[in-house]
Amino acid sequence: MQSLTVHFLFNLALLIVLLFFCLMWAETSGGKRLNKETARFYFVISLILCFIFSYRLNEEMLLDLRIVPFMIGGLYMGLSPILALVIIIIRGFHGIDLGFYLGVAFYGIFGFLLWYMSPWFLKLTSKYRILFSVGVTWMVSVLMVVGLEILAPPNHTLDVWFAYILIPPLGVAMISYIMEVIEKNILLRQRLVKAEKLDAVEQMGAAISHEIRNPLTSA
């Protein structure tokens, strides 16, 4: 059986590749950033990929990286209620079992909390946004593993602990960092354009002033 850590790393690579494709599409379309429509597309497709490449622990438990797009989309875009609904619906197609009911309870409550925290989160500095999102993801991952140990103890405990403690926080850190860098580049570009416009206006004003001053000097 394939290692859960390797499984999660492959899934994370797909999420990052998809993010770059979405950013390239936004760049070519003139948006320069992940707007609401592009963001919804990215996070919904990411959730679908997470379920496609899920790891079935037993008949009732699916292990995957759905927490990564859910956390990023909820904190950065305020999409947690929509993403929670998508997760519940997709999970329902895999069976109405214990894992489904646990998912409804967890994502229903946590989706509301992320949506409520999102405005406060966006007021933080870039560094603290990354640290906060990674920290919350790490705590949620620990709670998930503890829950698995209680409800359905895995055969490869060390692999499950390593995968959940390392991969989701790493994924959130990488995607958060990419989004923060892109946002900084956008702001820098906007300031550069504004500075160029101001410089052009100053040059035009100087030229007009010169053209007016010459006749007045002659008179």
N, C-alpha and C positions, 0 to 999 in steps of 0.2 A: 504494500500500500504506500502511495506517495506521501512524503512528509508534509504535514500541515504548514510548516514554515515555508517550504519551497512553493507550495500551492498558493499561499498568501503573497509571497514575493512576486510570483507570476501575475497574479490578479492586480497587485499594486502597479506593476509595470504597465499593464493595459490601461489603468486609470490615468497614469501620467501621460502616456502616448495620446490618449483621447483628449486630454486637456490641451496638449500642444496643437492638435488638429483643430479644436474649437477656437483657440486663440489665433491661429493662422487664418481661419475662416472669418473671424471678427476683424482681423487686420485688413484682409482683402476686401471686405464689404464696407470698410470705412468706419466701423464702430470703434476700433482701437481697444476695446475692452469687452469683458463678459457682461453684456446687458442682461436684462431679466429673461428675455426669450432664449438667448444662447445659454444662459445659466441653467434654466429649466431643462433644456435639451441635454446639456452635459450631465447634470446630476441624475436625471431620470435614466439616461443610457448607462451611466456608471452603476446605478443600482441594479439595472437589468444584468449587466456584466457580472456584478458580484454574485447574483443568484445563479447565473449560468455556470460560473466557476466555483460554486459553493462546495463545501466538503461535508458529506453526510457522516456525522458521527454515529448515529443510530437511526432507527426508524422515525424518531420524533425530533431529532436535533440536526439543524443545518448550521455549519460554521462558515462564515464568510466575512468580507470586509465592508459590509453595508454601513457600518458606523462611520467610515471615513467620508464618503460623500454626504452622508446625513449630517455629520458634524460641521463640515465646511459650508455646505449649503444653508444650514440653519443659522450659523453665526455670521457669515459674511453676506448672505443674500436674504436672510429672513424667510427661507423657503421650508423650514422644518415641518409645518403642518401638512404641506403638500407632499413632501418627501415621506413623512410618516404614513400618510394614506397610501402612497405608492408601495411602500414596503409591506404594509398589511395586506394589500390586494395581491401583490405578487406572492407573498408567503402563503396566502390562502390557496393558491394554485398547487402548492406543494403538499397540501393536506391540512385539514382542520384537526390539529393535535395539540399536545402540550406546548410544543415550540411556538405554534401559532398564537395561542392564548398569552404566552409570556411576551411575545413580540407586540401584541395589541396593548398589553398593559404598559410595557416599557416605552415603546415609541409614542404611544398616546400621551403619556405624562411628560416624557422628555422632549417631545416635539413642541409642546406648549411652553416648557421652560426655556428652550433655545430661542423660540420666537419672542418671548418676553425679554430675554437677555440681549438679543441682537442689537437694538439701538444703543444700549450701554456699551456693548462690546466694540462697536464701530467707533466710539469716541476715544478708545484707548490708542496709545501709540503703536506703531508697527511691531516693535519688539514685544510689547506686552500682549498684543493680540495673538502672536505666534505662541508665546509661552502659555497663555491661558488656554488656547484651543488644544495644545499638546497635553497640558496637564489634565484637563477635563477628559480627554480621550483616554489617557493612561488610567485614570480612576475608573472610568466606565469599563475599560478592558479588564481591570483587576476584578471588578464586581461580576463581570460575565464569567470569568474563569472560576471564581469562587462558586457562582451559581451552578456551573457545570459540574464542579466537584461534588456538590450536594445532590443535584437532581440526576445527573447521568455521568458518573465518574469515567473519564476516558481511559483507554488502555495505555496510551502513550502520554502520560501526564506531563513529562518534561517538555515534550514537543509542543503540546497545547499551550502550556504556560509561556514558553519562549515565543511562540508565534503571536499570541495575544498581547503580551507585554511589550514586544518589540515592533511588530509590523504596523498595527493601526496608528500608534503615536508617530512612528516614522513617516507613514503616509500622510498624516495630517500636517506634520512639520514641513514636508517637501512641498505639498500643494499650497499650503499657507504661504510659504516663502516665495513660491513662484508668483502667486497672486499679489503679494506685497511688492515684489520687485516690479511687476508689470504696472501696478498702480503708481509707484514712484516714477517710473519712466514716462507714464502718461502725464503726470503733474509737471515733470521737468520739460516735456515737450510743449505743454500748454504755456508754461512760463517763457520758454524760448520764443515761441510764436508771438506772445504778447510783447516781449522785449523787442523783437524785430519790427512789429507794427509801430511801437512807440518810437523807435529809431527812425523809421520811415517818415512818421509824422513830424518829428523834429527836423529832419532834413528838408522836408517840404516847407515847413514853417520858416526855416532859415533862408531857403531860396526865395520864397515870397517876400520875406522881409527885405532881402537884398534888392530884389527887383523894384520894390516900392521906394526904398531909401535912395537909390540912384537918381531918379527923376526929382525927388524932393531936394536932394543936395544940389543939383543943377539949378533948380528954381531959386 
